[in-house]
Amino acid sequence: MNAKRMIQGCALAALVVASFGCDRRESGTAGAEVKQRGADHPSLANKEEPSGKPIRDRGELVDDGQGPRLERVNRPVDMGHVQVMKVSNERLFWMGGSAEHAVPVLLDEGARAGLEGKQLAPLQYVKIEGIVQRLPDVQTLQTQWSLPPEEAQALSQSNPIYVLAHRVTFEMAGGQPPEPGHR
């Protein structure tokens, strides 16, 4: 009898310990969906999984009309030979061929770690893998993206989307990856 209680107690303790390693929430079906720890960070909150064909052309993100760009939310991005136009801070840069058609790119923790401490700079070429997201409100742009009020306001009025980058790698101007050790 004591051995049976001991086994039940160990099993219960194992379940309790395991539950601290992940958050659970109800999915649309019976059972629970496990989400990665850290997925509740404000910059990642309420983000859906990528869906649809990957966007490989920057032109798909810089249409002049607001509607078509919003239709690209949650689409994966896999673009090479992307020019860095401006770097706002260590988490945010702008890609594009011109200032008026630049698209903000926010680096997630994995993308930042992948840069291995190297800094992005204007006129560099990079490859970006990520997902298109709807731009957050002005308050979030100021507090979580560290943008000054004027820049946050201007961005919120000009662009409804951004790219949340999961991976950024450096390329040479011709679109070729740099030699090993020269990332």
Backbone as CSV, one residue per row, in Angstrom:
resi,resn,N_x,N_y,N_z,CA_x,CA_y,CA_z,C_x,C_y,C_z
1,MET,0.821,-1.196,0.000,0.000,0.000,0.000,0.866,1.262,0.000
2,ASN,1.911,1.295,0.823,2.792,2.464,0.843,3.545,2.631,-0.468
3,ALA,3.937,1.523,-1.105,4.636,1.593,-2.386,3.722,2.195,-3.453
4,LYS,2.424,1.820,-3.413,1.480,2.352,-4.390,1.321,3.858,-4.207
5,ARG,1.213,4.335,-2.992,1.096,5.769,-2.714,2.361,6.507,-3.124
6,MET,3.496,5.873,-2.887,4.752,6.489,-3.237,4.843,6.672,-4.763
7,ILE,4.445,5.663,-5.516,4.470,5.744,-6.977,3.501,6.816,-7.461
8,GLN,2.295,6.858,-6.863,1.327,7.876,-7.247,1.855,9.271,-6.915
9,GLY,2.473,9.411,-5.778,3.033,10.709,-5.371,4.138,11.148,-6.314
10,CYS,5.014,10.214,-6.708,6.095,10.536,-7.644,5.536,10.938,-9.003
11,ALA,4.516,10.218,-9.455,3.911,10.534,-10.746,3.282,11.921,-10.706
12,LEU,2.582,12.238,-9.611,1.963,13.551,-9.473,3.031,14.637,-9.420
13,ALA,4.100,14.396,-8.677,5.182,15.375,-8.591,5.815,15.602,-9.959
14,ALA,5.987,14.545,-10.744,6.567,14.675,-12.083,5.671,15.524,-12.980
15,LEU,4.364,15.335,-12.875,3.432,16.136,-13.673,3.485,17.603,-13.277
16,VAL,3.571,17.873,-11.991,3.634,19.250,-11.507,4.909,19.910,-12.008
17,VAL,6.036,19.225,-11.897,7.306,19.772,-12.364,7.255,20.014,-13.867
18,ALA,6.711,19.090,-14.621,6.623,19.238,-16.071,5.739,20.415,-16.456
19,SER,4.701,20.670,-15.674,3.797,21.765,-16.017,4.455,23.130,-15.848
20,PHE,5.497,23.224,-15.027,6.194,24.496,-14.880,7.043,24.813,-16.104
21,GLY,7.371,23.828,-16.924,8.207,24.025,-18.100,7.458,24.567,-19.288
22,CYS,6.142,24.570,-19.261,5.382,25.096,-20.398,4.046,25.632,-19.916
23,ASP,3.496,26.514,-20.713,2.159,27.039,-20.439,1.178,26.199,-21.225
24,ARG,-0.031,26.059,-20.709,-1.056,25.320,-21.436,-2.244,26.223,-21.651
25,ARG,-2.884,26.020,-22.789,-4.125,26.728,-23.062,-5.000,25.807,-23.884
26,GLU,-6.277,26.005,-23.812,-7.205,25.144,-24.547,-7.110,25.444,-26.027
27,SER,-7.071,24.422,-26.823,-7.140,24.613,-28.267,-8.576,24.355,-28.689
28,GLY,-8.847,24.445,-29.960,-10.203,24.265,-30.448,-10.696,22.837,-30.321
29,THR,-9.819,21.899,-30.031,-10.211,20.508,-29.893,-9.920,20.045,-28.485
30,ALA,-10.304,18.811,-28.199,-10.034,18.274,-26.867,-8.536,18.221,-26.639
31,GLY,-8.116,18.487,-25.415,-6.700,18.439,-25.079,-6.156,19.838,-24.904
32,ALA,-4.852,19.915,-24.735,-4.206,21.198,-24.513,-3.122,21.409,-25.549
33,GLU,-2.914,22.654,-25.883,-1.852,23.017,-26.815,-0.708,23.574,-25.991
34,VAL,0.489,23.124,-26.244,1.651,23.605,-25.502,2.307,24.683,-26.331
35,LYS,2.589,25.827,-25.709,3.287,26.873,-26.432,4.662,27.077,-25.820
36,GLN,5.593,27.514,-26.631,6.972,27.674,-26.196,7.044,28.746,-25.122
37,ARG,7.856,28.497,-24.088,8.055,29.490,-23.043,8.619,30.739,-23.696
38,GLY,8.138,31.890,-23.293,8.578,33.138,-23.871,7.658,33.616,-24.985
39,ALA,6.765,32.771,-25.453,5.873,33.168,-26.532,4.861,34.206,-26.062
40,ASP,4.783,34.419,-24.748,3.862,35.417,-24.237,4.531,36.783,-24.103
41,HIS,5.769,36.923,-24.602,6.433,38.215,-24.607,5.569,39.189,-25.408
42,PRO,5.463,40.464,-24.968,4.558,41.398,-25.641,4.784,41.527,-27.141
43,SER,6.016,41.418,-27.620,6.235,41.570,-29.059,5.773,40.345,-29.833
44,LEU,5.489,39.234,-29.122,5.064,38.015,-29.792,3.627,37.641,-29.451
45,ALA,2.975,38.437,-28.631,1.630,38.099,-28.178,0.643,38.089,-29.334
46,ASN,-0.273,37.147,-29.301,-1.363,37.026,-30.269,-0.896,36.884,-31.714
47,LYS,0.288,36.346,-31.918,0.781,36.142,-33.268,0.394,34.752,-33.722
48,GLU,-0.092,34.657,-34.942,-0.473,33.368,-35.488,0.724,32.746,-36.187
49,GLU,0.598,31.477,-36.480,1.629,30.761,-37.202,1.669,31.247,-38.651
50,PRO,2.861,31.206,-39.288,2.948,31.604,-40.688,2.040,30.741,-41.561
51,SER,1.453,31.360,-42.563,0.619,30.602,-43.492,0.765,31.192,-44.887
52,GLY,0.662,30.340,-45.869,0.751,30.789,-47.246,2.153,30.669,-47.804
53,LYS,2.263,31.062,-49.041,3.523,31.003,-49.767,4.486,32.074,-49.234
54,PRO,5.762,31.728,-49.028,6.717,32.726,-48.511,6.864,33.931,-49.443
55,ILE,6.992,35.090,-48.865,7.243,36.318,-49.618,8.745,36.381,-49.875
56,ARG,9.113,36.459,-51.138,10.526,36.495,-51.519,10.899,37.813,-52.205
57,ASP,9.906,38.643,-52.499,10.132,39.907,-53.200,9.705,41.064,-52.300
58,ARG,10.637,41.965,-52.034,10.355,43.113,-51.171,9.195,43.937,-51.703
59,GLY,8.995,43.936,-53.015,7.905,44.692,-53.619,6.540,44.292,-53.099
60,GLU,6.380,43.052,-52.655,5.097,42.614,-52.103,4.781,43.292,-50.778
61,LEU,5.797,43.837,-50.129,5.586,44.471,-48.823,5.463,45.977,-48.899
62,VAL,5.760,46.582,-50.056,5.786,48.037,-50.142,4.755,48.604,-51.112
63,ASP,3.655,47.889,-51.311,2.584,48.427,-52.156,2.151,49.786,-51.629
64,ASP,1.670,50.636,-52.520,1.217,51.960,-52.100,-0.108,51.920,-51.344
65,GLY,-0.943,50.924,-51.617,-2.229,50.824,-50.929,-2.097,50.064,-49.620
66,GLN,-2.829,50.490,-48.598,-2.766,49.850,-47.284,-3.405,48.462,-47.285
67,GLY,-4.469,48.266,-48.026,-5.197,47.000,-48.027,-4.362,45.794,-48.405
68,PRO,-3.714,45.828,-49.581,-2.954,44.638,-49.988,-1.878,44.230,-48.987
69,ARG,-1.251,45.191,-48.338,-0.205,44.836,-47.372,-0.793,44.136,-46.154
70,LEU,-1.949,44.563,-45.705,-2.563,43.900,-44.548,-2.940,42.460,-44.865
71,GLU,-3.219,42.176,-46.122,-3.535,40.806,-46.517,-2.326,39.883,-46.391
72,ARG,-1.157,40.452,-46.248,0.066,39.655,-46.139,0.418,39.296,-44.691
73,VAL,-0.342,39.779,-43.736,-0.093,39.460,-42.332,-0.128,37.944,-42.145
74,ASN,0.838,37.436,-41.394,1.050,36.018,-41.082,1.671,35.217,-42.226
75,ARG,2.053,35.878,-43.308,2.768,35.177,-44.376,4.238,35.073,-43.996
76,PRO,4.863,33.955,-44.294,6.300,33.826,-44.028,7.104,34.704,-44.995
77,VAL,8.277,35.111,-44.557,9.187,35.914,-45.360,10.490,35.149,-45.489
78,ASP,10.999,35.041,-46.708,12.285,34.404,-46.976,12.913,35.175,-48.131
79,MET,13.617,36.262,-47.791,14.149,37.170,-48.797,15.652,37.295,-48.691
80,GLY,16.304,37.176,-49.824,17.734,37.417,-49.894,18.012,38.736,-50.577
81,HIS,19.243,39.192,-50.453,19.712,40.421,-51.089,18.825,41.611,-50.718
82,VAL,18.583,41.770,-49.427,17.779,42.875,-48.905,18.734,43.932,-48.372
83,GLN,18.560,45.160,-48.818,19.432,46.234,-48.375,18.900,46.874,-47.098
84,VAL,19.787,47.052,-46.128,19.452,47.751,-44.886,19.484,49.246,-45.201
85,MET,18.346,49.905,-45.011,18.260,51.346,-45.296,18.646,52.187,-44.081
86,LYS,18.184,51.758,-42.910,18.373,52.550,-41.693,18.348,51.587,-40.519
87,VAL,19.120,51.875,-39.490,19.106,51.086,-38.260,18.640,52.008,-37.144
88,SER,17.500,51.684,-36.527,16.957,52.520,-35.453,17.561,52.169,-34.096
89,ASN,17.736,50.868,-33.850,18.346,50.400,-32.600,18.775,48.946,-32.806
90,GLU,19.241,48.291,-31.760,19.776,46.926,-31.930,18.712,45.895,-32.297
91,ARG,17.441,46.240,-32.190,16.361,45.311,-32.529,15.603,45.683,-33.792
92,LEU,15.793,46.900,-34.297,14.951,47.395,-35.386,15.777,48.026,-36.496
93,PHE,15.536,47.544,-37.720,16.120,48.192,-38.885,15.064,48.279,-39.979
94,TRP,15.393,48.977,-41.034,14.479,49.220,-42.140,15.091,48.652,-43.402
95,MET,14.311,47.876,-44.144,14.779,47.328,-45.414,14.048,48.025,-46.542
96,GLY,14.703,48.081,-47.675,14.035,48.649,-48.830,15.000,49.282,-49.795
97,GLY,14.464,49.707,-50.907,15.273,50.340,-51.932,15.291,51.853,-51.812
98,SER,14.346,52.411,-51.051,14.282,53.859,-50.858,13.624,54.151,-49.512
99,ALA,13.879,55.328,-48.980,13.355,55.695,-47.661,11.829,55.694,-47.634
100,GLU,11.189,56.150,-48.726,9.724,56.211,-48.723,9.063,54.847,-48.875
101,HIS,9.823,53.834,-49.269,9.275,52.489,-49.417,9.962,51.491,-48.485
102,ALA,10.514,51.978,-47.394,11.197,51.100,-46.436,10.174,50.361,-45.575
103,VAL,10.527,49.144,-45.180,9.679,48.312,-44.328,10.442,48.018,-43.041
104,PRO,9.810,48.217,-41.869,10.511,47.923,-40.622,10.689,46.418,-40.420
105,VAL,11.838,46.055,-39.849,12.153,44.669,-39.527,12.555,44.637,-38.061
106,LEU,11.802,43.896,-37.263,12.080,43.746,-35.842,12.726,42.389,-35.626
107,LEU,13.893,42.377,-34.996,14.614,41.136,-34.748,14.106,40.468,-33.479
108,ASP,13.736,39.199,-33.560,13.404,38.480,-32.330,14.717,38.060,-31.670
109,GLU,14.633,37.457,-30.503,15.841,37.091,-29.750,16.733,36.136,-30.535
110,GLY,16.143,35.199,-31.265,16.932,34.256,-32.055,17.707,34.956,-33.162
111,ALA,17.088,35.917,-33.817,17.764,36.667,-34.884,18.898,37.499,-34.304
112,ARG,18.659,38.120,-33.165,19.714,38.929,-32.531,20.890,38.055,-32.131
113,ALA,20.598,36.896,-31.554,21.668,35.976,-31.147,22.446,35.479,-32.368
114,GLY,21.742,35.260,-33.477,22.382,34.773,-34.693,23.357,35.763,-35.308
115,LEU,23.219,37.046,-34.989,24.158,38.044,-35.503,25.502,37.979,-34.781
116,GLU,25.538,37.229,-33.693,26.771,37.003,-32.929,27.468,38.298,-32.546
117,GLY,26.695,39.294,-32.142,27.261,40.550,-31.671,27.631,41.529,-32.775
118,LYS,27.534,41.136,-34.027,27.848,42.043,-35.135,26.663,42.986,-35.338
119,GLN,26.980,44.217,-35.661,25.957,45.243,-35.813,25.529,45.389,-37.273
120,LEU,24.249,45.613,-37.473,23.737,45.949,-38.799,24.059,47.412,-39.080
121,ALA,24.263,47.724,-40.355,24.568,49.098,-40.741,23.879,49.392,-42.076
122,PRO,23.544,50.666,-42.309,22.944,51.028,-43.591,23.835,50.600,-44.764
123,LEU,23.170,50.226,-45.848,23.767,49.803,-47.106,24.298,48.369,-47.089
124,GLN,24.221,47.668,-45.961,24.572,46.253,-45.936,23.471,45.463,-46.618
125,TYR,23.829,44.276,-47.096,22.849,43.366,-47.662,22.692,42.163,-46.734
126,VAL,21.429,41.770,-46.510,21.136,40.660,-45.614,20.090,39.742,-46.226
127,LYS,19.999,38.563,-45.663,18.926,37.614,-45.967,18.034,37.591,-44.735
128,ILE,16.735,37.657,-44.932,15.778,37.719,-43.818,14.815,36.548,-43.904
129,GLU,14.640,35.866,-42.772,13.603,34.842,-42.630,12.738,35.267,-41.457
130,GLY,11.428,35.289,-41.656,10.539,35.714,-40.580,9.091,35.612,-40.999
131,ILE,8.280,36.521,-40.462,6.846,36.520,-40.718,6.336,37.963,-40.734
132,VAL,5.398,38.241,-41.618,4.784,39.564,-41.690,3.784,39.689,-40.537
133,GLN,3.836,40.817,-39.852,2.938,41.081,-38.727,2.279,42.442,-38.893
134,ARG,1.140,42.597,-38.246,0.456,43.899,-38.213,1.228,44.796,-37.238
135,LEU,1.442,46.029,-37.647,2.174,46.981,-36.818,1.412,47.249,-35.521
136,PRO,2.097,47.256,-34.372,1.399,47.553,-33.110,1.062,49.037,-32.993
137,ASP,0.381,49.393,-31.927,-0.018,50.781,-31.709,1.187,51.655,-31.348
138,VAL,0.983,52.968,-31.359,2.049,53.942,-31.121,2.703,53.724,-29.756
139,GLN,1.897,53.468,-28.740,2.429,53.243,-27.390,3.420,52.075,-27.372
140,THR,3.068,50.973,-28.028,3.944,49.804,-28.096,5.206,50.130,-28.886
141,LEU,5.077,50.882,-29.949,6.251,51.272,-30.735,7.235,52.073,-29.884
142,GLN,6.708,52.894,-28.990,7.570,53.694,-28.126,8.171,52.867,-26.994
143,THR,7.349,52.065,-26.328,7.826,51.361,-25.137,8.606,50.094,-25.449
144,GLN,8.130,49.275,-26.388,8.780,47.996,-26.652,9.775,48.051,-27.806
145,TRP,9.563,48.962,-28.738,10.484,49.075,-29.869,11.496,50.188,-29.644
146,SER,11.326,50.966,-28.580,12.233,52.068,-28.218,12.324,53.148,-29.293
147,LEU,11.193,53.450,-29.933,11.173,54.514,-30.927,10.792,55.836,-30.270
148,PRO,11.389,56.939,-30.698,10.968,58.248,-30.186,9.523,58.522,-30.610
149,PRO,8.791,59.336,-29.867,7.377,59.588,-30.171,7.109,60.014,-31.616
150,GLU,7.945,60.905,-32.164,7.714,61.390,-33.527,7.861,60.258,-34.545
151,GLU,8.894,59.416,-34.365,9.119,58.318,-35.295,8.022,57.258,-35.175
152,ALA,7.580,56.993,-33.949,6.504,56.019,-33.737,5.209,56.501,-34.388
153,GLN,4.900,57.763,-34.241,3.686,58.329,-34.827,3.749,58.291,-36.354
154,ALA,4.883,58.678,-36.919,5.037,58.675,-38.372,4.919,57.255,-38.929
155,LEU,5.530,56.303,-38.257,5.462,54.920,-38.712,4.032,54.397,-38.665
156,SER,3.320,54.676,-37.594,1.951,54.166,-37.461,1.023,54.733,-38.530
157,GLN,1.341,55.908,-39.048,0.503,56.520,-40.081,0.900,56.114,-41.493
158,SER,2.104,55.543,-41.643,2.580,55.263,-42.994,2.633,53.781,-43.369
159,ASN,2.692,52.905,-42.400,2.922,51.499,-42.735,2.144,50.594,-41.788
160,PRO,1.255,49.759,-42.289,0.448,48.908,-41.411,1.117,47.574,-41.032
161,ILE,2.296,47.270,-41.609,2.920,45.968,-41.357,4.405,46.116,-41.045
162,TYR,4.975,45.035,-40.522,6.421,44.938,-40.334,6.794,43.469,-40.470
163,VAL,8.083,43.191,-40.528,8.567,41.820,-40.577,9.193,41.494,-39.227
164,LEU,8.694,40.448,-38.583,9.306,39.925,-37.368,10.322,38.888,-37.839
165,ALA,11.605,39.230,-37.744,12.668,38.373,-38.279,13.095,37.337,-37.248
166,HIS,13.119,36.075,-37.697,13.600,34.977,-36.865,15.061,34.691,-37.146
167,ARG,15.504,35.092,-38.345,16.894,34.858,-38.737,17.316,35.930,-39.728
168,VAL,18.496,36.504,-39.494,19.083,37.481,-40.405,20.537,37.084,-40.602
169,THR,20.957,36.967,-41.863,22.349,36.655,-42.163,22.888,37.682,-43.137
170,PHE,24.169,37.983,-43.009,24.817,38.968,-43.868,25.109,38.381,-45.239
171,GLU,25.005,39.232,-46.264,25.373,38.873,-47.629,26.301,39.952,-48.166
172,MET,27.023,39.612,-49.202,27.839,40.618,-49.880,26.939,41.360,-50.858
173,ALA,27.399,42.444,-51.387,26.588,43.287,-52.272,26.013,42.523,-53.454
174,GLY,26.693,41.510,-53.947,26.207,40.746,-55.077,25.187,39.698,-54.701
175,GLY,24.822,39.608,-53.425,23.833,38.645,-52.989,24.433,37.325,-52.558
176,GLN,25.756,37.189,-52.667,26.416,35.957,-52.252,26.732,36.020,-50.769
177,PRO,26.668,34.890,-50.079,27.025,34.902,-48.666,28.506,35.204,-48.501
178,PRO,28.890,35.842,-47.398,30.289,36.138,-47.164,31.086,34.845,-46.933
179,GLU,32.378,34.956,-47.070,33.248,33.811,-46.826,33.138,33.399,-45.366
180,PRO,33.392,32.111,-45.053,33.345,31.678,-43.651,34.273,32.523,-42.791
181,GLY,33.793,32.865,-41.614,34.574,33.678,-40.687,34.443,35.172,-40.926
182,HIS,33.728,35.589,-41.970,33.553,37.007,-42.280,32.090,37.428,-42.252
183,ARG,31.327,36.793,-41.387,29.903,37.093,-41.267,29.759,38.463,-40.803
